[in-house]
Amino acid sequence: MSREAAGLIMAAVAALLILAGLIAWRRRSRRDAGLTAPVGEAPAGATTRLQSEGLYVATTRHDEPLERLAIRGLAFRSRVDVTVTDRGVALDLTGQPRVFLAADRLVAAGQATVAIDRVVERDGLVRVAWTTPEGTLVDSYLRPQDTSARSLADAIAGILPATPTPTSPQQTPGSDA
C-alpha cells in the first residue's frame, strides 16, 4: 500500500469518527432538550459567603458521574466563577448567562474524585446536587482553583434547606409536642 492510500484511509477513518461524534452529540442534545438551567441573578439583599474561581466540569444525571447532560449553558467544560450566597449559588461560565441555583433547588453538596472526562486527586471536585426547573435531579461538578474543594463544598452545604431527619419526631396536627 502506498503512503498516499494509507493517508487517505486514515483521513476517512478520522472523518467517520468525527461524524459519529457529531451524530452522538446531536442525539444527546435532543434527548436533553427538555432540561434547562435556572438562569438569573441572586435576589436583592443576598449576602456573599464565598467566591471562587475554577473549572466547571460537567452536569450529569444524579449519581451517574459518567452520564453528561447537554443542558443549554451547562453542556461544555468551562472556566467558572462561583459565588455562594445565603440565598443560593451563582455560576458564571465563560460566554454563558449566569446560572443561579436558588437554595431551595439545592439538594446536597460534597466532594468527588471522578466526573465525565475528569479524574482528579481524591475529593478534588465539588459535587452540587440540584433540581432543574423541570424537576429532574442532577449533579454539577466544579474544580475550584483558588480555594479548597472542601471549603467550597462546606460553604454550599451551609445554605442547604433544612430537611427533617428520619429520627426526629414528626409533629402531627393536634399533638402536644
Secondary structure, DSSP 8 states (H G I E B T S, - for coil): --HHHHHHHHHHHHHHHHHHHHHHHHHHHHHTTT----B----TT--EEEEEEEEEEEEEETT-TT-B---TTTSS-EEEEEEEETTEEEEEETTS--EEEEGGGEEEEEEESEETTEE-STT-EEEEEEE-TTS-EEEEEEEESSS-HHHHHHHHHTTS-----TTS----TT---
